[in-house]
Amino acid sequence: MPYLEMERVFVYLLDEDARLTCSDPPHDFPQEGRLRDAVLQQKRVACNGLPLADLQGKPVAGLAAPLAPGKQVLINPLVDKNSGTVVCVILVYCGQLSDTDEQNLRALEKHILVSYRRLQTLQKLQSCQPKPAEPPRSSYSELDSKILQLCGELYDLDAASLQLKVINYLKQETQSQCCCLLLVSEDNNQLFCQVVGEKVLEEDMSFPVSCPTHPSPCEAPVVC
């Protein structure tokens, strides 16, 4: 998971009633003030704290201006490109971001937006499908929860660790005894396998796409 040098963070998600709400601790996004202005502008805002008038009765009162030297508040609205709507706001109390922090924050933004679009797709599929004669074994709400949980676990910069998480998810959902991932390299038309079951191979196994029955060790890991 991307690691950010931050002291406090609040994540507001757009609910079915078109409200931005935070679950930890539970509260709604302010309807006016600097926070709301950042949402209307649909761009990240960095400031030396929030006006006290904007924080009355809110759990974010500790972010009031002025902040300690070297500290800042980031108001980061995430916009869904398809609808043009702010679907999430990440509110962060932190120091100055390093280049690595900035990269990790961008990765977090992408994961949140991908998860949102996935849920939107599932909801559309649910509305288009006829009502089944028998209740499905797993409801869409359960599937949504599992997919969100998986997305939340994929913040991992280690390729082998990330593959283990995906494989464990596939084993659970397909009730398989063993799974592996074959990663495609478009440059040399080969398939690569780095993890089998719960074991990380000491050397990646490469499989020519034209003849995948004779694996051979590759010199360096290739992850696509």
C-alpha positions in Angstrom: 0.0 0.0 0.0 1.4 3.5 -0.9 2.8 5.1 2.3 2.2 8.8 2.8 3.8 11.0 5.4 0.5 12.3 6.9 -0.9 12.8 10.3 -4.6 12.8 9.6 -6.7 11.8 6.6 -10.4 11.9 5.9 -11.9 10.2 2.8 -15.4 11.4 1.6 -17.2 9.2 -0.9 -20.3 10.1 -2.9 -23.3 8.0 -1.7 -26.5 7.1 -3.5 -28.1 10.3 -2.3 -25.4 12.4 -4.0 -23.8 13.3 -0.6 -20.1 13.2 0.2 -19.8 11.4 3.5 -16.9 10.1 5.6 -17.3 6.9 7.5 -14.3 7.3 9.9 -15.5 9.2 11.9 -19.0 9.4 10.4 -19.9 12.9 9.2 -20.9 14.8 6.1 -18.8 17.0 3.9 -19.4 20.7 4.6 -21.9 22.4 2.4 -20.1 25.7 2.2 -16.7 27.3 2.9 -13.2 26.5 1.6 -13.8 22.8 1.4 -16.9 23.2 -0.7 -15.1 25.8 -2.9 -12.4 23.2 -3.7 -15.1 20.7 -4.8 -16.7 23.3 -7.1 -13.4 24.1 -8.6 -12.6 20.4 -9.1 -8.9 20.8 -8.4 -6.5 20.2 -5.5 -6.1 23.0 -3.0 -3.2 23.3 -0.5 -3.6 25.7 2.4 -2.2 26.5 5.9 -5.4 25.3 7.6 -9.1 25.8 7.3 -11.2 28.7 8.6 -12.6 28.0 12.0 -16.1 28.9 10.8 -16.0 26.0 8.3 -15.2 23.5 11.0 -17.9 24.1 13.6 -19.1 20.8 15.0 -17.0 18.8 12.5 -14.5 16.1 13.5 -11.9 17.9 11.3 -11.7 20.8 13.8 -8.0 20.0 14.4 -7.2 21.3 10.9 -8.1 25.0 11.8 -5.7 27.7 10.6 -3.0 28.6 11.4 -1.2 25.3 11.3 2.3 24.5 12.7 5.3 25.5 10.5 5.9 23.0 7.8 2.4 21.6 7.9 -0.4 21.9 5.3 -3.9 20.8 4.5 -4.6 19.2 1.1 -8.1 19.3 -0.2 -8.1 16.8 -3.1 -11.4 16.3 -5.1 -11.4 13.2 -7.5 -13.5 13.7 -10.6 -15.1 10.9 -12.6 -14.3 11.7 -16.3 -17.4 10.0 -17.6 -19.9 12.0 -15.5 -17.7 15.1 -14.6 -18.8 14.7 -11.0 -16.6 14.8 -7.9 -17.0 11.3 -6.5 -14.5 11.5 -3.7 -12.6 14.0 -1.6 -9.3 13.2 0.2 -8.6 15.6 3.0 -5.1 15.3 4.3 -3.2 17.0 7.1 0.5 16.5 6.4 3.9 18.1 5.8 5.4 18.9 2.5 5.0 16.0 0.1 8.1 14.3 -1.3 8.2 13.0 -4.9 7.5 9.5 -3.6 4.5 10.8 -1.5 3.2 12.5 -4.6 3.4 9.3 -6.7 1.7 7.3 -4.0 -1.1 9.8 -3.7 -1.6 9.7 -7.4 -1.7 5.9 -7.2 -4.3 6.1 -4.5 -6.4 8.4 -6.6 -6.4 6.0 -9.5 -7.4 3.1 -7.3 -10.3 5.0 -5.9 -11.6 6.1 -9.3 -11.2 2.5 -10.7 -13.2 1.1 -7.8 -15.9 3.7 -8.3 -16.2 2.9 -12.0 -16.3 -0.8 -11.3 -19.2 -0.3 -8.8 -21.1 1.9 -11.4 -20.7 -0.9 -14.0 -22.0 -3.5 -11.5 -25.0 -1.4 -10.6 -25.9 -0.9 -14.3 -25.6 -4.7 -14.9 -27.9 -5.3 -11.9 -30.6 -3.0 -13.3 -30.5 -4.5 -16.7 -30.7 -8.2 -15.7 -34.1 -9.9 -15.2 -35.0 -10.9 -11.8 -33.8 -14.5 -11.1 -36.2 -17.2 -10.3 -34.1 -18.1 -7.2 -32.1 -15.8 -5.1 -28.4 -15.7 -6.2 -25.9 -17.3 -3.9 -23.9 -14.1 -3.7 -25.7 -10.7 -3.9 -24.2 -7.7 -5.7 -23.6 -6.0 -2.4 -21.4 -8.9 -1.3 -19.6 -8.9 -4.6 -19.1 -5.1 -4.4 -17.7 -5.5 -0.9 -15.2 -8.2 -2.0 -14.0 -6.2 -5.0 -13.6 -3.1 -2.9 -11.6 -5.1 -0.4 -9.4 -6.5 -3.1 -8.8 -3.1 -4.6 -7.9 -1.8 -1.1 -5.3 -4.5 -0.8 -3.6 -3.8 -4.1 -1.6 -0.8 -3.0 1.6 -2.8 -3.1 4.8 -1.9 -4.9 6.1 -5.4 -4.7 5.0 -7.4 -7.8 5.1 -10.8 -6.2 3.2 -9.7 -3.1 0.5 -8.1 -5.3 0.2 -11.3 -7.3 -0.2 -13.4 -4.2 -3.2 -11.2 -3.1 -4.9 -11.6 -6.5 -4.2 -15.4 -6.5 -5.7 -15.7 -3.0 -8.8 -13.8 -4.2 -9.2 -16.1 -7.2 -8.7 -19.2 -5.2 -11.4 -18.1 -2.8 -13.9 -17.1 -5.5 -13.4 -20.1 -7.8 -12.8 -22.6 -4.9 -9.7 -23.8 -6.7 -6.9 -25.7 -5.0 -4.2 -23.8 -6.8 -4.0 -20.8 -9.1 -1.2 -18.9 -10.9 -1.0 -15.7 -13.0 0.5 -15.7 -16.5 1.8 -12.2 -17.3 2.1 -11.2 -21.0 5.1 -9.4 -22.4 4.1 -7.7 -25.7 7.8 -7.1 -26.6 8.8 -10.8 -27.0 5.4 -12.5 -27.1 6.0 -14.6 -24.0 4.0 -15.5 -20.9 5.7 -15.1 -17.5 4.8 -16.8 -14.2 6.3 -15.5 -11.0 3.9 -17.0 -8.4 2.3 -20.4 -8.2 -0.3 -21.0 -5.5 1.3 -19.4 -2.4 4.9 -19.9 -3.5 7.0 -17.1 -5.1 9.4 -18.7 -7.6 13.1 -18.0 -7.2 13.2 -17.5 -11.0 10.4 -16.4 -13.2 9.2 -19.1 -15.7 8.8 -18.0 -19.3 6.4 -19.6 -21.8 6.6 -18.8 -25.5 3.1 -18.0 -26.6 3.5 -20.2 -29.7 4.5 -23.2 -27.6 3.5 -22.9 -23.9 4.4 -26.5 -22.9 8.1 -26.1 -22.3 8.9 -23.5 -19.6 12.3 -22.0 -19.3 13.8 -19.7 -16.7 14.1 -16.1 -17.7 17.0 -13.9 -16.7 15.0 -11.1 -15.1 11.5 -10.7 -13.8 9.1 -9.1 -16.3 5.8 -7.8 -15.0 3.1 -6.4 -17.3 
